[in-house]
Each structure stands twice: as C-alpha cells, then as structure tokens.
C-alpha cells in the first residue's frame, strides 16, 4: 500500500457504494483503481502519469469516467457524510469556500426586477429588519432603478451607419497613387 492509499478501515466504508455488475466477472483491482483515481486528483497530474502499481492508466480513466457519469462519486460523498453525521463527526467549521475562483458574467452585476416583485422584496426586508428601508444600512437597501423615459408614438430611433470609403479618397475620386506613377494627367 502506498503512502496516501485508502486504509482498510476507509475501504470498508467505501466499497459498498462502488457499483459491481450483477452478472459477469467481478472487476479485479477495484481498490487499486480507486486509489489510482485519488492519486491522479491529489497530484493534479495527467491520466497517463498514474503509476503502474494502480493498473493501466486507460483502465483507471475508463473506470473514473463510467463512475462519474453514473453519479457514483456523488452517492459516495452523500453516504460518507451521512455516516460521519451518524457518528457525530461532521464539523462544518472546517468548510472553506474560496471566492477567488468564482467568475461572474457582466450581466450578473445588476438585476432587473419587476415593480411588484421589488415592492414585495422591500416589504419583506422592512418586516425582517424591523426598520424602514431608508433607515437600514446601505448594504441591505434595495435600490430602485430609474425607469427609462417613455417613448411617444412618433419617436423613432434610427441608427447611423458608418460609411465605408476606399482607402485614399471617396469612391468617385482617384485612388491612391503608386510611387513612380505620374497620375491621371500624365499622358
């Protein structure tokens, strides 16, 4: 067993949640393949760099891919968390979220909300905080967007198109002169 491979006690918890076909031969070396998957993600290396002691890299990748598509890892995580909770060993004080990797689109900077929804949000916020909206700290204030000016029936928006002119002048005039040419006046 290598340094960071799962121990016998850990494997006893993990093994029941890994799928095994109901018919056909049992997959050999499932524990080694599981350790190979863990090794790959622990080191951040490529699949082709997984040590041979875990088996062929292509088999380990195939096993990972099949389990990921089948949701085995989500089920395993849920089961292990439930097991730890039943033992009283779940501590959420160790949970850490690093927001430096969270990216947001520009559109996420503001939210357009309908008037009725905004009024309901303001009312709920006022009731929850026990203070009028204007008296709450700025972080909790809901800001109203200015409504765009109303268009009249006769107002039509037009877009100006950029004129494309050939290089060196307008389309009716002479084009650029090449060096050494006398121009149109020369005969």
Protein Blocks (a to p, Z undefined) as FASTA:
>chain_A
ZZklccfklmmmmmmmpccdfbdcddehklmmmmmmmmmmmnopafklpcfknopfklmm
mmmmmmmmnommmmmmmmmmmmmmmnopacfklpccdfklpccdfklmpccddfklmmmm
mmmmmmmnopafklpcfklpccdddddddddfklccdddddddddehiafklccdddehi
abjmlZZ
